[in-house]
Amino acid sequence: MITLKRCGANVIHPEGMTIDRPEGSGDYVFVFFRSKMELRLQSRSMYAEPNTYIIYNRDSHYYYKDVELPLVHDWFHFELEGADAWFNRLKLPLDTLMKAHDPLYITRKVNELHWENLQNGTFRQEIIDSIMRCLFMKLSDMRHHVEASHRVSRYYDSFLILRNEVLSSPSIWYSVEALAERMNMSPSYFQQIYKQIFSIPVVSDIIQNRLGHASYLLKSTTYSVSQISAICGYENDVHFMRQFKKFIGQTPSEYRGKG
């Protein structure tokens, strides 16, 4: 089981900071750099660009400092028996700076870890273990899937920017045709590349994102179902309620009343 020691999600240091532990931290450390950093690896200095990550070994020199302000990063410390074999299986090298092919996914998972770590449920440890294993396996899949395919890798950055824009704006409906035009592709080829990169059809991705935002609003606000429907970009309440029922398995009102 992977044991979480401590975790920081969306940690911001407006005035910067320096981490320097020459003998390591005594546990494994995952750090996702969201602003530019200076690192020291194997006694040499290098720069970590935003949207890169590293998994430090237990006794590795653990050093990084800000290059730009504010310093922004996500991180967690963990223990794992047989870690070398686990990461060898995943082909995720320790003490190696790697590119994050889906930064939004990483921030979401670290945020999940942060909040789950504050809970006291019966299965808390198992849930935390599952989240971390899911993260590492996804990083492995993305790293080798994207980097092994020239067709995917040449489009990845532009598609990631597009996807982050779309998922950050659940109130806007983006048609496949309009998105494909922005990528200078035919709709069919655009959909092929999108699914190959993100393992989900673009329309399903948009719908799930909108309904995920709707689910959050139903649980955390007093907005009416009609208001939430509009906020999430639906032209009429009936369409919203039917789609919510189809994908979530409950009506919006039933979902809000549950628990």
Secondary structure, 3 states (H helix, E strand, C coil): CCEEEEEEEEEEECCCCEEEECCCCCCEEEEEECCCEEEEECCEEEEECCCEEEEECCCCCEEEEECCCCEEEEEEEEECCCHHHHHHHHCCCCCCCEECCCHHHHHHHHHHHHHHHCCCCCCHHHHHHHHHHHHHHHHHHHHHHHHHCHHHHHHHHHHHHHHHHHHCCCCCCCCHHHHHHHCCCCHHHHHHHHHHHHCCCHHHHHHHHHHHHHHHHHHHCCCCHHHHHHHCCCCCHHHHHHHHHHHHCCCHHHHHHCC
